[in-house]
Amino acid sequence: MKNLPTLIAFVAMILVVSCSGKKETDVVYEYQEKTYELSDELQEKIGFWAEEGMSCYGILALVDQDGVIQEGSVIKARILRFNGDSVKMRSLESKQLREVEGCDQMGISRGETWWETEGDIYRTKVEAQARLDEALSKVSF
């Protein structure tokens, strides 16, 4: 009982010292998100409709070692961000194409990302399929 006032005084002294030891700072951290715009050349190929976060369609093409398109498919994708001369894309579906000699990747998985540099991004599946059909018709089998 005699030690109770001493114990209370000791605890109060520790609290006062520990609370007064905290530093208050006036430092304010600011974060500014960097915005990117498409280059004029890529903007002309894609058009002004494309926005970050928007769903669209792209073309998955199998190209042989000579640079000739052997097969292709339309894939649904999302625009993640613009970076001047490229667009970061994410596949919203998985597609597998037949194996072609000289091609090391025969498809794409859902969630896979890539940088689109050619501007093969289309608002509708019909537009993408028409462009793919046009490219495939130029190939002679």
CORWOCOR-V25494 format. One record per helix or strand. SS is the DSSP state (A for helix, B for strand). FROM is the first residue (numbers start at 0). LEN is the number of residues. Records with the same first field share a line. If there is no record, write none. Layout:
SS: FROM-LEN + FROM-LEN
This chain:
A: 3-17 + 39-7 + 124-13
B: 37-1 + 54-9 + 68-14 + 83-1 + 86-5 + 94-2 + 106-2 + 112-4 + 120-2
